[in-house]
């Protein structure tokens, strides 16, 4: 029974990794030609990121990247 449990655990971990790889491969294709909101507010992003409008979508970007690309006159 212990061997069966370990086999099941190993299979689930492997499937989890495969699904993550497939999601990463598909995500850029979904962004082409479509407007997708990946966030609605800063709370939807990681603490290091900010939700911003990019073209017709809302996306999470690193806070420093957002500050560097913004106009110096805007505060």
N, C-alpha and C positions, 0 to 999 in steps of 0.2 A: 504494500500500500504506500509506503514511503517513497519508493521509486516512482510510482505512478504520480504522486503529488509533485515530486521534483520535475518530472517530465512535463506535467501540465504547467507548472510555473515557468519553466524554460520556454515552452511554446508560447505562453502569453506574453512574456517579455520580448521574445523575437517578433511576434506579431505587432506589438506596440511600436517597436523600432521601425518596422517596415511601414506601418501606417503613418508615422511621423515623417519619414522620408518621402512618401507619396504626397502627403499634404504640402510639404515644402516645394515639391516639384510642380504641383498643380496651381498653387497660389499665384505665382506671377502670370500664368495664363489667364486667370480670372480677372486680373487687373487691366488687361488689354482691352480697350474699347468699351469699358463699362465703368459706371460710377458706383463704387462700393464704399460704404461707410464702415471702416474698421474700428472706429471709435465715435462716441457721441460727446464725450467730455474727457478731461484729463484723468478722471477716475478710471476710465477704461484702459488706460495705458500704464506701463510700469512707472515706478517713481522717478526714473531718470528720463522719462519721455513726456511729451506734451501733445495733445490732440490738436491738429491744425488742418485747415482746408488746403488741399492740394488739387488743383484743377477742379474737378467736380466731386471729389471724394474727401472724406475726413480720414486722416491717417495719423499714426503715432510717430513722432520724430524725436530724436535726442534733444534735450533742452538746449545744450550748447550750440548744436547745429541750427536750431531755430533762431537763437539770438544772433548768430553770425550772419544769417541770411536776411534778417529783418533790417529795415531802414534805421539808420542811427537817429533820425528825427522822431521816430515813434518810440514812445516809452510806455 
